[in-house]
Amino acid sequence: MTELLSPALWMILGALLIALTRGHLRTLVLLATPVVTLWSIWQVADGVAGTITFLEYPVEPVEGSPVRRLFATVFALMAFLGGLYAFKTAKWFELSAAFAYAAGAIGVCFAGDLITLFIYWELMALFSTVIVWCGGTPAARAAGIRYAIMHLLGGVILKVGIEGTVIATGSIQIQPMLAHDFSTWMILIGILINAAAPPVSAWLADAYPEASPTGTVFLSAFTTKTAVLALILLFPGEPLLIGLGLFMIIYGIIYALLENDARRILAYSIVNQVGFMVCAVGIGTEMALNGAAAHAFAHIIYKALLFMSAGVVLYRTGKSRCTDLGGLFRTMPFTTAMGIIGALSISSFPLTSGFTTKSMISQAAVDGNMLLVYMVLTAASAGVFLHAGIKFPWFVFFQKDSGLRPKDAPWNMALAMGGCAFICILLGVAPGLLYQFLPYPVDYHPYSVYKVLFYLQLLLFSGLAFFVLLPLMKRTQTISLDTDWLWRRLGKGLFLAAARGFGALQRLMAQLNVRSAELGSYIALRYLGNPHAEDSEEKSVFSRSWSIGTTAIWIAVLLSAYATAYYI
Amino acid sequence: MNQPDNDHWLVRPSTIRSLWIGGCIVLALTVLAQVLIPIKGYFGADDWFGFGAVYGFFTCLLMVMFAKLLGFVLKRKEDYYQDRKTPDDSAAQDRGHNT
């Protein structure tokens, strides 16, 4: 029976205990829960652990496989490092929500059927919204509402797809499929919304940077990468994903180049990096899926490291816009070093985790003889170095002297960043440690002299391009329009116009009411007169006093008219 | 404390000059090393001499130019999405209160 208990339940228990405990006990719960969860994850055997009948469907709450364990492992690891980073500054409800959110992600990893997957999927949507709200500003509240609408909408679309598939196939199994009919399209769209795929990529850069410095670290790890896992499990080799992934890669670079807010630059680069993974899932070979899984693992760690360093800057200075920052390396040498390690990793610099994982995806494109895909991926590697590898650390820690002299990171934040940086370099130096846990056997050697030389040329010359083109990249205090304009401006405009239209209609009706009342009283006054007038002669024709004789004649006339009409 | 600290060794003009010189030497070395270590290309063109360098530089140039051009269309002031009370709106609201 215990094998039916998902490791996610430990995280849910942890989330509850965080809410119930205080002080050191809470810190203990915070750090021990992910460790226990990690242990539990590695107890899950391959295959379905058992079934429970729910609404006559055979639900499989726990199913193990190497790729599922790999994703769950990095999620638990992030809950630990994120908890360590956050525990001194974050509010208890943010920590609790973060752990419930992580529970959702880990639950999705082990979901053996679509119903279980959907339940954990929604758990993520709910608690990630809470984390966005924990940003505490009016902007965070508004962004959280937009985020919730987007994800609940995605959930509804996913649910429609799941229902359709269950009706069509009679099975709730999670198994590879292609988008060939309405229901499978709905499932694919539901997942892709969480992966921040176009045309709704904007939700990510809208919501994540509004969260607190600690909240963003959690947000960056789970939602998009669970979507990548779902794609690996459900849509490996779906050709549409290749083009979609390449679009995300370029989109992320271009928008990050335009952006002024440091955390928003990193948010756009999540879309860029998830694009690599989506493209790999689309290629769909064993090498490509290994690459997607490995890159997701590495990406979660180095992206967390980048957000942690940006978070420390925001925590210490209260600023995250490039135009307000600069020159922080003087007093924040450790955070600067950590930011640079994260930046080098995301740029897939040799000896970092990005190099040993992202190059697998390029290799898969080469093996599949996809020239265009390979060339775009290679150009994108240069572009990543440009927008995240250099731009982020340069504008935050170097460029001009902003005059800010903040203290370096508090010890717990420094320790968490150190842990992430250690993993980034460890996986870069000894990639075999990660390769052994990938879904398929790995026969790939990232380090050959010519490959390293090629990447050094590529990256260093894109670095040169950055400094040569620096005048063109002067930061401006602007935001960039995205498809969210459609719902934040056009949609709102249409809504306000409709509201105004109804308002005008209502005023018109009110006016009509007043007019008809005035007309009624005028007619009444004209023909009935004022009944309270003293003199009968002042009254109108129907309200005067009449002599008995005249009245009797009128009654006779009316009666005879009535009788005539009756007989006709 | 808030005075710009121009004396940090990393931001002295002399250091920056030597960084540029050192950087250029490293760049030249990565290209010249190709004489000793032939790069195995996958698609014919990518084993040309200095292909990685040229490709890296020019794709970045392209992306920056493209972003710059797109910026003219897409960039807006930071408060673009913040609620602005136009006279029309507040007038409508006043009427709303009166009825």
Contacts between the chains, C-beta under 8 A, distances in Angstrom:
chain1	res1	chain2	res2	distance
A	250	B	63	8.0
A	253	B	63	5.9
A	253	B	67	7.9
A	254	B	63	6.7
A	254	B	66	6.4
A	254	B	67	4.9
A	254	B	70	6.3
A	257	B	63	6.8
A	257	B	64	6.4
A	257	B	67	4.0
A	258	B	67	5.5
A	258	B	70	6.9
A	258	B	71	5.2
A	258	B	74	6.7
A	258	B	75	6.7
A	327	B	4	7.8
A	327	B	11	7.7
A	329	B	10	7.1
A	330	B	5	6.0
A	330	B	8	5.6
A	366	B	42	4.7
A	371	B	43	5.1
A	374	B	42	6.7
A	374	B	43	7.0
A	375	B	43	7.9
A	378	B	55	6.8
A	379	B	55	7.1
A	379	B	59	4.0
A	379	B	63	7.8
A	382	B	55	7.3
A	382	B	56	4.4
A	382	B	59	5.3
A	382	B	60	5.4
A	383	B	59	6.8
A	383	B	60	6.6
A	383	B	63	5.2
A	386	B	60	5.1
A	386	B	63	6.7
A	386	B	64	7.4
A	401	B	4	4.5
A	401	B	5	6.9
A	401	B	6	7.4
A	401	B	11	7.3
A	403	B	2	4.9
A	403	B	3	7.6
A	403	B	4	6.0
A	404	B	2	8.0
A	405	B	1	5.5
A	405	B	2	6.6
A	449	B	37	5.3
A	450	B	37	5.5
A	450	B	38	6.7
A	450	B	39	4.5
A	450	B	40	5.3
A	453	B	30	6.7
A	453	B	33	5.8
A	453	B	34	6.7
A	453	B	37	5.5
A	453	B	39	6.2
A	453	B	52	7.6
A	454	B	39	5.1
A	454	B	46	7.8
A	454	B	51	7.9
A	454	B	52	4.6
A	455	B	52	7.3
A	456	B	30	4.9
A	456	B	52	7.7
A	457	B	30	4.9
A	457	B	31	6.3
A	457	B	34	7.8
A	457	B	50	7.1
A	457	B	51	7.8
A	457	B	52	3.2
A	457	B	53	4.4
A	457	B	56	6.4
A	458	B	52	4.3
A	458	B	53	7.4
A	458	B	55	6.5
A	458	B	56	3.9
A	459	B	56	6.6
A	460	B	26	6.6
A	460	B	27	5.6
A	460	B	30	5.8
A	460	B	53	7.7
A	460	B	56	7.5
A	461	B	27	6.6
A	461	B	52	7.3
A	461	B	53	4.3
A	461	B	54	7.6
A	461	B	56	3.9
A	461	B	57	4.4
A	461	B	60	7.8
A	462	B	56	4.4
A	462	B	57	6.7
A	462	B	59	7.5
A	462	B	60	4.4
A	463	B	23	8.0
A	464	B	23	7.5
A	464	B	27	6.1
A	464	B	57	6.3
A	465	B	56	7.2
A	465	B	57	5.0
A	465	B	60	3.7
A	465	B	61	5.7
A	465	B	64	7.2
A	466	B	60	7.0
A	469	B	60	7.5
A	469	B	61	6.8
A	469	B	64	4.9
A	472	B	64	5.7
A	472	B	65	7.7
A	472	B	68	5.6
A	473	B	64	6.6
A	476	B	75	6.7
A	477	B	77	7.5
A	477	B	78	5.5
A	478	B	71	8.0
A	478	B	75	4.2
A	478	B	76	6.1
A	478	B	77	6.4
A	478	B	78	6.4
A	479	B	75	7.4
A	479	B	76	5.8
A	479	B	77	7.7
A	479	B	78	5.7
A	479	B	80	6.1
A	479	B	81	7.6
A	480	B	71	7.2
A	480	B	74	4.5
A	480	B	75	5.8
A	480	B	76	7.4
A	481	B	73	7.8
A	481	B	74	4.5
A	481	B	75	7.8
A	481	B	76	6.0
A	481	B	80	8.0
A	482	B	74	7.8
A	488	B	81	5.4
A	489	B	81	7.2
A	500	B	92	6.7
A	503	B	92	6.5
A	503	B	96	7.3
A	507	B	95	7.2
A	507	B	99	7.3
A	510	B	99	6.6
